[in-house]
Amino acid sequence: MTASAQAAEKVKASVQKVKDKAQHIVDEIEVEKAFAEEKLEAARPALEEAESALQVLTLYCIIQIEDCI
């Protein structure tokens, strides 16, 4: 094996290590993303209920203001 081929193998091994580390990070992010999406879906009904209540409250406030005018 020539010196340049050995150097190329070293670079290839180094690149593979970086690639493996990056893949590990990607895998961890995917797990965290799935967990966050589950929590988001669990919270969605409460969010929708709060938005609905806010709309009713806002409408009530507008009616009250109009009554004062």
PDB file of N, CA, C, O and CB in Angstrom:
ATOM      1  N   MET A   1       0.860  -1.183   0.000  1.00  0.00           N
ATOM      2  CA  MET A   1       0.000   0.000   0.000  1.00  0.00           C
ATOM      3  C   MET A   1       0.900   1.239   0.000  1.00  0.00           C
ATOM      4  O   MET A   1       1.862   1.330   0.763  1.00  0.00           O
ATOM      5  CB  MET A   1      -0.975   0.002   1.241  1.00  0.00           C
ATOM      6  N   THR A   2       0.570   2.164  -0.853  1.00  0.00           N
ATOM      7  CA  THR A   2       1.387   3.371  -0.971  1.00  0.00           C
ATOM      8  C   THR A   2       1.084   4.329   0.168  1.00  0.00           C
ATOM      9  O   THR A   2       0.089   4.177   0.878  1.00  0.00           O
ATOM     10  CB  THR A   2       1.148   4.059  -2.324  1.00  0.00           C
ATOM     11  N   ALA A   3       1.953   5.314   0.332  1.00  0.00           N
ATOM     12  CA  ALA A   3       1.777   6.308   1.395  1.00  0.00           C
ATOM     13  C   ALA A   3       0.491   7.102   1.180  1.00  0.00           C
ATOM     14  O   ALA A   3      -0.217   7.417   2.136  1.00  0.00           O
ATOM     15  CB  ALA A   3       2.989   7.261   1.453  1.00  0.00           C
ATOM     16  N   SER A   4       0.198   7.420  -0.062  1.00  0.00           N
ATOM     17  CA  SER A   4      -1.019   8.198  -0.328  1.00  0.00           C
ATOM     18  C   SER A   4      -2.266   7.352  -0.056  1.00  0.00           C
ATOM     19  O   SER A   4      -3.283   7.877   0.397  1.00  0.00           O
ATOM     20  CB  SER A   4      -1.028   8.710  -1.791  1.00  0.00           C
ATOM     21  N   ALA A   5      -2.192   6.069  -0.325  1.00  0.00           N
ATOM     22  CA  ALA A   5      -3.333   5.188  -0.040  1.00  0.00           C
ATOM     23  C   ALA A   5      -3.527   5.057   1.468  1.00  0.00           C
ATOM     24  O   ALA A   5      -4.659   5.019   1.950  1.00  0.00           O
ATOM     25  CB  ALA A   5      -3.124   3.788  -0.682  1.00  0.00           C
ATOM     26  N   GLN A   6      -2.431   4.988   2.209  1.00  0.00           N
ATOM     27  CA  GLN A   6      -2.531   4.919   3.667  1.00  0.00           C
ATOM     28  C   GLN A   6      -3.121   6.207   4.228  1.00  0.00           C
ATOM     29  O   GLN A   6      -3.955   6.177   5.133  1.00  0.00           O
ATOM     30  CB  GLN A   6      -1.152   4.652   4.291  1.00  0.00           C
ATOM     31  N   ALA A   7      -2.684   7.328   3.687  1.00  0.00           N
ATOM     32  CA  ALA A   7      -3.219   8.622   4.123  1.00  0.00           C
ATOM     33  C   ALA A   7      -4.708   8.709   3.810  1.00  0.00           C
ATOM     34  O   ALA A   7      -5.493   9.221   4.609  1.00  0.00           O
ATOM     35  CB  ALA A   7      -2.461   9.785   3.444  1.00  0.00           C
ATOM     36  N   ALA A   8      -5.084   8.207   2.643  1.00  0.00           N
ATOM     37  CA  ALA A   8      -6.501   8.223   2.261  1.00  0.00           C
ATOM     38  C   ALA A   8      -7.316   7.354   3.200  1.00  0.00           C
ATOM     39  O   ALA A   8      -8.438   7.712   3.558  1.00  0.00           O
ATOM     40  CB  ALA A   8      -6.680   7.745   0.811  1.00  0.00           C
ATOM     41  N   GLU A   9      -6.769   6.218   3.603  1.00  0.00           N
ATOM     42  CA  GLU A   9      -7.473   5.337   4.548  1.00  0.00           C
ATOM     43  C   GLU A   9      -7.651   6.012   5.906  1.00  0.00           C
ATOM     44  O   GLU A   9      -8.695   5.876   6.542  1.00  0.00           O
ATOM     45  CB  GLU A   9      -6.708   4.014   4.719  1.00  0.00           C
ATOM     46  N   LYS A  10      -6.621   6.741   6.344  1.00  0.00           N
ATOM     47  CA  LYS A  10      -6.725   7.466   7.615  1.00  0.00           C
ATOM     48  C   LYS A  10      -7.822   8.528   7.544  1.00  0.00           C
ATOM     49  O   LYS A  10      -8.623   8.678   8.468  1.00  0.00           O
ATOM     50  CB  LYS A  10      -5.374   8.121   7.976  1.00  0.00           C
ATOM     51  N   VAL A  11      -7.841   9.255   6.437  1.00  0.00           N
ATOM     52  CA  VAL A  11      -8.866  10.288   6.250  1.00  0.00           C
ATOM     53  C   VAL A  11     -10.242   9.638   6.193  1.00  0.00           C
ATOM     54  O   VAL A  11     -11.198  10.139   6.785  1.00  0.00           O
ATOM     55  CB  VAL A  11      -8.599  11.110   4.958  1.00  0.00           C
ATOM     56  N   LYS A  12     -10.338   8.528   5.483  1.00  0.00           N
ATOM     57  CA  LYS A  12     -11.613   7.820   5.365  1.00  0.00           C
ATOM     58  C   LYS A  12     -12.103   7.362   6.741  1.00  0.00           C
ATOM     59  O   LYS A  12     -13.286   7.494   7.057  1.00  0.00           O
ATOM     60  CB  LYS A  12     -11.471   6.610   4.415  1.00  0.00           C
ATOM     61  N   ALA A  13     -11.199   6.827   7.553  1.00  0.00           N
ATOM     62  CA  ALA A  13     -11.570   6.379   8.899  1.00  0.00           C
ATOM     63  C   ALA A  13     -12.008   7.551   9.760  1.00  0.00           C
ATOM     64  O   ALA A  13     -12.968   7.449  10.523  1.00  0.00           O
ATOM     65  CB  ALA A  13     -10.399   5.649   9.567  1.00  0.00           C
ATOM     66  N   SER A  14     -11.298   8.666   9.631  1.00  0.00           N
ATOM     67  CA  SER A  14     -11.649   9.871  10.397  1.00  0.00           C
ATOM     68  C   SER A  14     -13.027  10.391   9.981  1.00  0.00           C
ATOM     69  O   SER A  14     -13.844  10.757  10.827  1.00  0.00           O
ATOM     70  CB  SER A  14     -10.580  10.975  10.196  1.00  0.00           C
ATOM     71  N   VAL A  15     -13.267  10.419   8.697  1.00  0.00           N
ATOM     72  CA  VAL A  15     -14.564  10.876   8.180  1.00  0.00           C
ATOM     73  C   VAL A  15     -15.677   9.947   8.659  1.00  0.00           C
ATOM     74  O   VAL A  15     -16.763  10.406   9.012  1.00  0.00           O
ATOM     75  CB  VAL A  15     -14.547  10.941   6.629  1.00  0.00           C
ATOM     76  N   GLN A  16     -15.407   8.648   8.672  1.00  0.00           N
ATOM     77  CA  GLN A  16     -16.414   7.685   9.127  1.00  0.00           C
ATOM     78  C   GLN A  16     -16.757   7.914  10.592  1.00  0.00           C
ATOM     79  O   GLN A  16     -17.920   7.796  10.977  1.00  0.00           O
ATOM     80  CB  GLN A  16     -15.918   6.247   8.919  1.00  0.00           C
ATOM     81  N   LYS A  17     -15.762   8.238  11.416  1.00  0.00           N
ATOM     82  CA  LYS A  17     -16.018   8.530  12.831  1.00  0.00           C
ATOM     83  C   LYS A  17     -16.941   9.739  12.972  1.00  0.00           C
ATOM     84  O   LYS A  17     -17.892   9.723  13.754  1.00  0.00           O
ATOM     85  CB  LYS A  17     -14.693   8.782  13.582  1.00  0.00           C
ATOM     86  N   VAL A  18     -16.644  10.782  12.203  1.00  0.00           N
ATOM     87  CA  VAL A  18     -17.476  11.995  12.250  1.00  0.00           C
ATOM     88  C   VAL A  18     -18.886  11.668  11.777  1.00  0.00           C
ATOM     89  O   VAL A  18     -19.864  12.130  12.364  1.00  0.00           O
ATOM     90  CB  VAL A  18     -16.862  13.128  11.377  1.00  0.00           C
ATOM     91  N   LYS A  19     -18.990  10.880  10.728  1.00  0.00           N
ATOM     92  CA  LYS A  19     -20.299  10.497  10.200  1.00  0.00           C
ATOM     93  C   LYS A  19     -21.084   9.705  11.245  1.00  0.00           C
ATOM     94  O   LYS A  19     -22.279   9.934  11.430  1.00  0.00           O
ATOM     95  CB  LYS A  19     -20.141   9.669   8.906  1.00  0.00           C
ATOM     96  N   ASP A  20     -20.419   8.781  11.922  1.00  0.00           N
ATOM     97  CA  ASP A  20     -21.089   7.985  12.954  1.00  0.00           C
ATOM     98  C   ASP A  20     -21.578   8.859  14.107  1.00  0.00           C
ATOM     99  O   ASP A  20     -22.687   8.673  14.608  1.00  0.00           O
ATOM    100  CB  ASP A  20     -20.144   6.904  13.484  1.00  0.00           C
ATOM    101  N   LYS A  21     -20.747   9.809  14.523  1.00  0.00           N
ATOM    102  CA  LYS A  21     -21.150  10.729  15.592  1.00  0.00           C
ATOM    103  C   LYS A  21     -22.355  11.562  15.157  1.00  0.00           C
ATOM    104  O   LYS A  21     -23.302  11.751  15.921  1.00  0.00           O
ATOM    105  CB  LYS A  21     -19.975  11.653  15.983  1.00  0.00           C
ATOM    106  N   ALA A  22     -22.303  12.053  13.924  1.00  0.00           N
ATOM    107  CA  ALA A  22     -23.411  12.858  13.401  1.00  0.00           C
ATOM    108  C   ALA A  22     -24.688  12.031  13.336  1.00  0.00           C
ATOM    109  O   ALA A  22     -25.762  12.530  13.670  1.00  0.00           O
ATOM    110  CB  ALA A  22     -23.067  13.415  12.005  1.00  0.00           C
ATOM    111  N   GLN A  23     -24.586  10.781  12.915  1.00  0.00           N
ATOM    112  CA  GLN A  23     -25.770   9.918  12.844  1.00  0.00           C
ATOM    113  C   GLN A  23     -26.334   9.684  14.234  1.00  0.00           C
ATOM    114  O   GLN A  23     -27.552   9.644  14.411  1.00  0.00           O
ATOM    115  CB  GLN A  23     -25.428   8.573  12.174  1.00  0.00           C
ATOM    116  N   HIS A  24     -25.463   9.529  15.217  1.00  0.00           N
ATOM    117  CA  HIS A  24     -25.914   9.346  16.599  1.00  0.00           C
ATOM    118  C   HIS A  24     -26.695  10.575  17.074  1.00  0.00           C
ATOM    119  O   HIS A  24     -27.724  10.447  17.737  1.00  0.00           O
ATOM    120  CB  HIS A  24     -24.708   9.081  17.534  1.00  0.00           C
ATOM    121  N   ILE A  25     -26.202  11.746  16.734  1.00  0.00           N
ATOM    122  CA  ILE A  25     -26.898  12.984  17.101  1.00  0.00           C
ATOM    123  C   ILE A  25     -28.256  13.051  16.411  1.00  0.00           C
ATOM    124  O   ILE A  25     -29.252  13.419  17.033  1.00  0.00           O
ATOM    125  CB  ILE A  25     -26.046  14.221  16.730  1.00  0.00           C
ATOM    126  N   VAL A  26     -28.299  12.699  15.134  1.00  0.00           N
ATOM    127  CA  VAL A  26     -29.558  12.694  14.382  1.00  0.00           C
ATOM    128  C   VAL A  26     -30.551  11.731  15.025  1.00  0.00           C
ATOM    129  O   VAL A  26     -31.733  12.050  15.161  1.00  0.00           O
ATOM    130  CB  VAL A  26     -29.311  12.304  12.903  1.00  0.00           C
ATOM    131  N   ASP A  27     -30.075  10.562  15.418  1.00  0.00           N
ATOM    132  CA  ASP A  27     -30.950   9.575  16.057  1.00  0.00           C
ATOM    133  C   ASP A  27     -31.520  10.109  17.365  1.00  0.00           C
ATOM    134  O   ASP A  27     -32.702   9.919  17.651  1.00  0.00           O
ATOM    135  CB  ASP A  27     -30.187   8.271  16.312  1.00  0.00           C
ATOM    136  N   GLU A  28     -30.686  10.777  18.161  1.00  0.00           N
ATOM    137  CA  GLU A  28     -31.156  11.351  19.425  1.00  0.00           C
ATOM    138  C   GLU A  28     -32.192  12.450  19.172  1.00  0.00           C
ATOM    139  O   GLU A  28     -33.190  12.552  19.886  1.00  0.00           O
ATOM    140  CB  GLU A  28     -29.969  11.916  20.234  1.00  0.00           C
ATOM    141  N   ILE A  29     -31.948  13.255  18.164  1.00  0.00           N
ATOM    142  CA  ILE A  29     -32.886  14.332  17.827  1.00  0.00           C
ATOM    143  C   ILE A  29     -34.229  13.748  17.398  1.00  0.00           C
ATOM    144  O   ILE A  29     -35.277  14.277  17.766  1.00  0.00           O
ATOM    145  CB  ILE A  29     -32.310  15.229  16.705  1.00  0.00           C
ATOM    146  N   GLU A  30     -34.207  12.680  16.637  1.00  0.00           N
ATOM    147  CA  GLU A  30     -35.457  12.050  16.194  1.00  0.00           C
ATOM    148  C   GLU A  30     -36.258  11.526  17.384  1.00  0.00           C
ATOM    149  O   GLU A  30     -37.484  11.630  17.400  1.00  0.00           O
ATOM    150  CB  GLU A  30     -35.162  10.903  15.212  1.00  0.00           C
ATOM    151  N   VAL A  31     -35.570  10.963  18.379  1.00  0.00           N
ATOM    152  CA  VAL A  31     -36.257  10.485  19.587  1.00  0.00           C
ATOM    153  C   VAL A  31     -36.872  11.666  20.336  1.00  0.00           C
ATOM    154  O   VAL A  31     -38.028  11.607  20.753  1.00  0.00           O
ATOM    155  CB  VAL A  31     -35.274   9.707  20.512  1.00  0.00           C
ATOM    156  N   GLU A  32     -36.097  12.738  20.505  1.00  0.00           N
ATOM    157  CA  GLU A  32     -36.609  13.921  21.195  1.00  0.00           C
ATOM    158  C   GLU A  32     -37.769  14.553  20.431  1.00  0.00           C
ATOM    159  O   GLU A  32     -38.730  15.026  21.038  1.00  0.00           O
ATOM    160  CB  GLU A  32     -35.491  14.946  21.391  1.00  0.00           C
ATOM    161  N   LYS A  33     -37.684  14.563  19.103  1.00  0.00           N
ATOM    162  CA  LYS A  33     -38.754  15.129  18.277  1.00  0.00           C
ATOM    163  C   LYS A  33     -40.044  14.334  18.463  1.00  0.00           C
ATOM    164  O   LYS A  33     -41.121  14.912  18.609  1.00  0.00           O
ATOM    165  CB  LYS A  33     -38.343  15.144  16.786  1.00  0.00           C
ATOM    166  N   ALA A  34     -39.930  13.017  18.456  1.00  0.00           N
ATOM    167  CA  ALA A  34     -41.111  12.167  18.640  1.00  0.00           C
ATOM    168  C   ALA A  34     -41.741  12.424  20.004  1.00  0.00           C
ATOM    169  O   ALA A  34     -42.964  12.496  20.123  1.00  0.00           O
ATOM    170  CB  ALA A  34     -40.737  10.675  18.495  1.00  0.00           C
ATOM    171  N   PHE A  35     -40.916  12.561  21.022  1.00  0.00           N
ATOM    172  CA  PHE A  35     -41.416  12.836  22.371  1.00  0.00           C
ATOM    173  C   PHE A  35     -42.118  14.193  22.414  1.00  0.00           C
ATOM    174  O   PHE A  35     -43.195  14.317  22.999  1.00  0.00           O
ATOM    175  CB  PHE A  35     -40.262  12.798  23.396  1.00  0.00           C
ATOM    176  N   ALA A  36     -41.518  15.199  21.803  1.00  0.00           N
ATOM    177  CA  ALA A  36     -42.115  16.532  21.779  1.00  0.00           C
ATOM    178  C   ALA A  36     -43.436  16.531  21.012  1.00  0.00           C
ATOM    179  O   ALA A  36     -44.389  17.195  21.419  1.00  0.00           O
ATOM    180  CB  ALA A  36     -41.144  17.539  21.153  1.00  0.00           C
ATOM    181  N   GLU A  37     -43.500  15.799  19.918  1.00  0.00           N
ATOM    182  CA  GLU A  37     -44.737  15.731  19.145  1.00  0.00           C
ATOM    183  C   GLU A  37     -45.843  15.040  19.943  1.00  0.00           C
ATOM    184  O   GLU A  37     -47.008  15.427  19.853  1.00  0.00           O
ATOM    185  CB  GLU A  37     -44.499  14.993  17.821  1.00  0.00           C
ATOM    186  N   GLU A  38     -45.480  14.016  20.726  1.00  0.00           N
ATOM    187  CA  GLU A  38     -46.468  13.365  21.596  1.00  0.00           C
ATOM    188  C   GLU A  38     -47.011  14.345  22.628  1.00  0.00           C
ATOM    189  O   GLU A  38     -48.217  14.404  22.867  1.00  0.00           O
ATOM    190  CB  GLU A  38     -45.848  12.147  22.303  1.00  0.00           C
ATOM    191  N   LYS A  39     -46.117  15.109  23.233  1.00  0.00           N
ATOM    192  CA  LYS A  39     -46.550  16.083  24.237  1.00  0.00           C
ATOM    193  C   LYS A  39     -47.426  17.165  23.605  1.00  0.00           C
ATOM    194  O   LYS A  39     -48.406  17.611  24.202  1.00  0.00           O
ATOM    195  CB  LYS A  39     -45.331  16.724  24.926  1.00  0.00           C
ATOM    196  N   LEU A  40     -47.064  17.579  22.398  1.00  0.00           N
ATOM    197  CA  LEU A  40     -47.849  18.584  21.689  1.00  0.00           C
ATOM    198  C   LEU A  40     -49.257  18.072  21.423  1.00  0.00           C
ATOM    199  O   LEU A  40     -50.234  18.785  21.654  1.00  0.00           O
ATOM    200  CB  LEU A  40     -47.167  18.970  20.370  1.00  0.00           C
ATOM    201  N   GLU A  41     -49.361  16.847  20.942  1.00  0.00           N
ATOM    202  CA  GLU A  41     -50.678  16.269  20.671  1.00  0.00           C
ATOM    203  C   GLU A  41     -51.490  16.112  21.952  1.00  0.00           C
ATOM    204  O   GLU A  41     -52.707  16.296  21.940  1.00  0.00           O
ATOM    205  CB  GLU A  41     -50.531  14.915  19.976  1.00  0.00           C
ATOM    206  N   ALA A  42     -50.839  15.778  23.040  1.00  0.00           N
ATOM    207  CA  ALA A  42     -51.543  15.644  24.317  1.00  0.00           C
ATOM    208  C   ALA A  42     -52.052  17.001  24.798  1.00  0.00           C
ATOM    209  O   ALA A  42     -53.097  17.083  25.443  1.00  0.00           O
ATOM    210  CB  ALA A  42     -50.620  15.015  25.379  1.00  0.00           C
ATOM    211  N   ALA A  43     -51.315  18.061  24.485  1.00  0.00           N
ATOM    212  CA  ALA A  43     -51.693  19.397  24.927  1.00  0.00           C
ATOM    213  C   ALA A  43     -52.692  20.076  23.991  1.00  0.00           C
ATOM    214  O   ALA A  43     -53.327  21.061  24.369  1.00  0.00           O
ATOM    215  CB  ALA A  43     -50.463  20.253  25.055  1.00  0.00           C
ATOM    216  N   ARG A  44     -52.832  19.559  22.784  1.00  0.00           N
ATOM    217  CA  ARG A  44     -53.683  20.210  21.782  1.00  0.00           C
ATOM    218  C   ARG A  44     -55.128  20.430  22.248  1.00  0.00           C
ATOM    219  O   ARG A  44     -55.654  21.520  22.027  1.00  0.00           O
ATOM    220  CB  ARG A  44     -53.689  19.388  20.523  1.00  0.00           C
ATOM    221  N   PRO A  45     -55.797  19.458  22.878  1.00  0.00           N
ATOM    222  CA  PRO A  45     -57.170  19.711  23.317  1.00  0.00           C
ATOM    223  C   PRO A  45     -57.274  20.883  24.302  1.00  0.00           C
ATOM    224  O   PRO A  45     -58.206  21.684  24.218  1.00  0.00           O
ATOM    225  CB  PRO A  45     -57.740  18.459  23.957  1.00  0.00           C
ATOM    226  N   ALA A  46     -56.329  20.981  25.223  1.00  0.00           N
ATOM    227  CA  ALA A  46     -56.341  22.093  26.171  1.00  0.00           C
ATOM    228  C   ALA A  46     -56.111  23.412  25.456  1.00  0.00           C
ATOM    229  O   ALA A  46     -56.740  24.417  25.787  1.00  0.00           O
ATOM    230  CB  ALA A  46     -55.280  21.890  27.253  1.00  0.00           C
ATOM    231  N   LEU A  47     -55.226  23.416  24.489  1.00  0.00           N
ATOM    232  CA  LEU A  47     -54.965  24.627  23.707  1.00  0.00           C
ATOM    233  C   LEU A  47     -56.215  25.062  22.953  1.00  0.00           C
ATOM    234  O   LEU A  47     -56.576  26.239  22.963  1.00  0.00           O
ATOM    235  CB  LEU A  47     -53.808  24.396  22.722  1.00  0.00           C
ATOM    236  N   GLU A  48     -56.871  24.113  22.302  1.00  0.00           N
ATOM    237  CA  GLU A  48     -58.080  24.435  21.547  1.00  0.00           C
ATOM    238  C   GLU A  48     -59.186  24.940  22.464  1.00  0.00           C
ATOM    239  O   GLU A  48     -59.920  25.861  22.106  1.00  0.00           O
ATOM    240  CB  GLU A  48     -58.563  23.214  20.770  1.00  0.00           C
ATOM    241  N   GLU A  49     -59.306  24.343  23.639  1.00  0.00           N
ATOM    242  CA  GLU A  49     -60.310  24.798  24.608  1.00  0.00           C
ATOM    243  C   GLU A  49     -59.993  26.212  25.082  1.00  0.00           C
ATOM    244  O   GLU A  49     -60.899  27.034  25.225  1.00  0.00           O
ATOM    245  CB  GLU A  49     -60.378  23.835  25.813  1.00  0.00           C
ATOM    246  N   ALA A  50     -58.737  26.500  25.322  1.00  0.00           N
ATOM    247  CA  ALA A  50     -58.341  27.840  25.756  1.00  0.00           C
ATOM    248  C   ALA A  50     -58.592  28.865  24.654  1.00  0.00           C
ATOM    249  O   ALA A  50     -59.047  29.976  24.926  1.00  0.00           O
ATOM    250  CB  ALA A  50     -56.861  27.856  26.167  1.00  0.00           C
ATOM    251  N   GLU A  51     -58.296  28.494  23.417  1.00  0.00           N
ATOM    252  CA  GLU A  51     -58.557  29.412  22.305  1.00  0.00           C
ATOM    253  C   GLU A  51     -60.044  29.694  22.180  1.00  0.00           C
ATOM    254  O   GLU A  51     -60.442  30.834  21.943  1.00  0.00           O
ATOM    255  CB  GLU A  51     -58.018  28.836  20.989  1.00  0.00           C
ATOM    256  N   SER A  52     -60.860  28.676  22.338  1.00  0.00           N
ATOM    257  CA  SER A  52     -62.303  28.848  22.264  1.00  0.00           C
ATOM    258  C   SER A  52     -62.793  29.763  23.379  1.00  0.00           C
ATOM    259  O   SER A  52     -63.608  30.655  23.144  1.00  0.00           O
ATOM    260  CB  SER A  52     -63.009  27.492  22.339  1.00  0.00           C
ATOM    261  N   ALA A  53     -62.301  29.543  24.579  1.00  0.00           N
ATOM    262  CA  ALA A  53     -62.691  30.389  25.718  1.00  0.00           C
ATOM    263  C   ALA A  53     -62.257  31.831  25.488  1.00  0.00           C
ATOM    264  O   ALA A  53     -62.986  32.763  25.827  1.00  0.00           O
ATOM    265  CB  ALA A  53     -62.078  29.855  27.032  1.00  0.00           C
ATOM    266  N   LEU A  54     -61.095  32.014  24.924  1.00  0.00           N
ATOM    267  CA  LEU A  54     -60.605  33.358  24.639  1.00  0.00           C
ATOM    268  C   LEU A  54     -61.495  34.059  23.622  1.00  0.00           C
ATOM    269  O   LEU A  54     -61.775  35.250  23.756  1.00  0.00           O
ATOM    270  CB  LEU A  54     -59.166  33.304  24.130  1.00  0.00           C
ATOM    271  N   GLN A  55     -61.936  33.330  22.612  1.00  0.00           N
ATOM    272  CA  GLN A  55     -62.828  33.923  21.616  1.00  0.00           C
ATOM    273  C   GLN A  55     -64.145  34.350  22.255  1.00  0.00           C
ATOM    274  O   GLN A  55     -64.658  35.429  21.958  1.00  0.00           O
ATOM    275  CB  GLN A  55     -63.092  32.932  20.471  1.00  0.00           C
ATOM    276  N   VAL A  56     -64.690  33.513  23.127  1.00  0.00           N
ATOM    277  CA  VAL A  56     -65.938  33.848  23.812  1.00  0.00           C
ATOM    278  C   VAL A  56     -65.718  35.057  24.704  1.00  0.00           C
ATOM    279  O   VAL A  56     -66.536  35.976  24.730  1.00  0.00           O
ATOM    280  CB  VAL A  56     -66.456  32.648  24.641  1.00  0.00           C
ATOM    281  N   LEU A  57     -64.611  35.054  25.434  1.00  0.00           N
ATOM    282  CA  LEU A  57     -64.308  36.162  26.341  1.00  0.00           C
ATOM    283  C   LEU A  57     -64.116  37.447  25.552  1.00  0.00           C
ATOM    284  O   LEU A  57     -64.606  38.503  25.952  1.00  0.00           O
ATOM    285  CB  LEU A  57     -63.051  35.856  27.180  1.00  0.00           C
ATOM    286  N   THR A  58     -63.417  37.364  24.450  1.00  0.00           N
ATOM    287  CA  THR A  58     -63.189  38.537  23.615  1.00  0.00           C
ATOM    288  C   THR A  58     -64.514  39.070  23.090  1.00  0.00           C
ATOM    289  O   THR A  58     -64.743  40.279  23.112  1.00  0.00           O
ATOM    290  CB  THR A  58     -62.243  38.203  22.448  1.00  0.00           C
ATOM    291  N   LEU A  59     -65.387  38.192  22.620  1.00  0.00           N
ATOM    292  CA  LEU A  59     -66.698  38.607  22.138  1.00  0.00           C
ATOM    293  C   LEU A  59     -67.483  39.263  23.262  1.00  0.00           C
ATOM    294  O   LEU A  59     -68.134  40.287  23.055  1.00  0.00           O
ATOM    295  CB  LEU A  59     -67.474  37.409  21.568  1.00  0.00           C
ATOM    296  N   TYR A  60     -67.422  38.668  24.462  1.00  0.00           N
ATOM    297  CA  TYR A  60     -68.119  39.241  25.622  1.00  0.00           C
ATOM    298  C   TYR A  60     -67.577  40.639  25.924  1.00  0.00           C
ATOM    299  O   TYR A  60     -68.356  41.555  26.187  1.00  0.00           O
ATOM    300  CB  TYR A  60     -67.964  38.321  26.866  1.00  0.00           C
ATOM    301  N   CYS A  61     -66.266  40.813  25.890  1.00  0.00           N
ATOM    302  CA  CYS A  61     -65.667  42.125  26.157  1.00  0.00           C
ATOM    303  C   CYS A  61     -66.105  43.152  25.112  1.00  0.00           C
ATOM    304  O   CYS A  61     -66.386  44.301  25.454  1.00  0.00           O
ATOM    305  CB  CYS A  61     -64.131  42.019  26.180  1.00  0.00           C
ATOM    306  N   ILE A  62     -66.165  42.751  23.859  1.00  0.00           N
ATOM    307  CA  ILE A  62     -66.591  43.666  22.801  1.00  0.00           C
ATOM    308  C   ILE A  62     -68.036  44.097  23.037  1.00  0.00           C
ATOM    309  O   ILE A  62     -68.367  45.273  22.885  1.00  0.00           O
ATOM    310  CB  ILE A  62     -66.443  43.003  21.409  1.00  0.00           C
ATOM    311  N   ILE A  63     -68.883  43.163  23.401  1.00  0.00           N
ATOM    312  CA  ILE A  63     -70.289  43.490  23.674  1.00  0.00           C
ATOM    313  C   ILE A  63     -70.383  44.458  24.846  1.00  0.00           C
ATOM    314  O   ILE A  63     -71.157  45.414  24.803  1.00  0.00           O
ATOM    315  CB  ILE A  63     -71.105  42.207  23.970  1.00  0.00           C
ATOM    316  N   GLN A  64     -69.598  44.214  25.893  1.00  0.00           N
ATOM    317  CA  GLN A  64     -69.606  45.100  27.055  1.00  0.00           C
ATOM    318  C   GLN A  64     -69.163  46.506  26.671  1.00  0.00           C
ATOM    319  O   GLN A  64     -69.759  47.483  27.125  1.00  0.00           O
ATOM    320  CB  GLN A  64     -68.700  44.546  28.159  1.00  0.00           C
ATOM    321  N   ILE A  65     -68.138  46.625  25.850  1.00  0.00           N
ATOM    322  CA  ILE A  65     -67.644  47.931  25.425  1.00  0.00           C
ATOM    323  C   ILE A  65     -68.715  48.622  24.588  1.00  0.00           C
ATOM    324  O   ILE A  65     -68.967  49.815  24.759  1.00  0.00           O
ATOM    325  CB  ILE A  65     -66.319  47.793  24.624  1.00  0.00           C
ATOM    326  N   GLU A  66     -69.339  47.880  23.690  1.00  0.00           N
ATOM    327  CA  GLU A  66     -70.373  48.480  22.860  1.00  0.00           C
ATOM    328  C   GLU A  66     -71.556  48.955  23.711  1.00  0.00           C
ATOM    329  O   GLU A  66     -72.179  49.964  23.381  1.00  0.00           O
ATOM    330  CB  GLU A  66     -70.848  47.479  21.801  1.00  0.00           C
ATOM    331  N   ASP A  67     -71.872  48.252  24.791  1.00  0.00           N
ATOM    332  CA  ASP A  67     -72.961  48.654  25.664  1.00  0.00           C
ATOM    333  C   ASP A  67     -72.654  49.957  26.384  1.00  0.00           C
ATOM    334  O   ASP A  67     -73.562  50.717  26.721  1.00  0.00           O
ATOM    335  CB  ASP A  67     -73.252  47.565  26.669  1.00  0.00           C
ATOM    336  N   CYS A  68     -71.380  50.211  26.617  1.00  0.00           N
ATOM    337  CA  CYS A  68     -70.978  51.440  27.309  1.00  0.00           C
ATOM    338  C   CYS A  68     -70.964  52.657  26.384  1.00  0.00           C
ATOM    339  O   CYS A  68     -70.973  53.796  26.850  1.00  0.00           O
ATOM    340  CB  CYS A  68     -69.604  51.257  27.927  1.00  0.00           C
ATOM    341  N   ILE A  69     -70.942  52.419  25.106  1.00  0.00           N
ATOM    342  CA  ILE A  69     -70.859  53.523  24.148  1.00  0.00           C
ATOM    343  C   ILE A  69     -72.221  54.083  23.864  1.00  0.00           C
ATOM    344  O   ILE A  69     -72.351  55.022  23.079  1.00  0.00           O
ATOM    345  CB  ILE A  69     -70.206  53.073  22.855  1.00  0.00           C
TER     346      ILE A  69
END
